[in-house]
Amino acid sequence: MTDFSCRCTDGFVAHVASFRDCEVFDVRPISTKIPGVVFRQADLMNPASLPTTEGRGYCDSLLCLHAIEHFGLGRYGDPINPLGYQRGITKIVSISMLRR
């Protein structure tokens, strides 16, 4: 499972990590280590900071809880962009194995 911007130190991702490996991408750094969770500091709005898929898809399961609505607001160093949420959704779809 790949997660975008969910604080993995508690909540859903920590629970999922008890039975499945998880990878978390967040623009904010974290220092907590959780077994079964690999953290990568990355910015979904900056495709160069994310894994390249070369058309094959990167993961089979995506999670993005309470993050999309913040894209493009300028709160995390990103430029203000009223369509930031659309860019974020497009990038999430592009790395999913389940694209159509």
C-alpha positions, 0 to 999 in steps of 0.5 A: 500500500502506498500512502500520500500525506497521512501521518503514519505515526498513528491511525490507519497506516499504522494498523495496516502495517501490522499485516502489510508493508506500507510506503508513505510519501509526505512533504513533511519529514517524520522521525518515528520509525514504524515496523512495516512502514517505509517513509519517503519525503516527497512532494506529490506536486513535484513529480521529480520527487516521486517514483517513476513508473514508465507506464507500468504502475507503481503500486496496487493500493493507494491511500490519500486521506485528508490531503488532496484538499490542501494541494495548491494552497501554499501551506507547505511551500507549494505555489498557490494553484486553485487546480492543485487538487486536480494535479494531485489526483492526476499524479496519484492515478498515474502511479497506480497499477489500476489505471485504465 
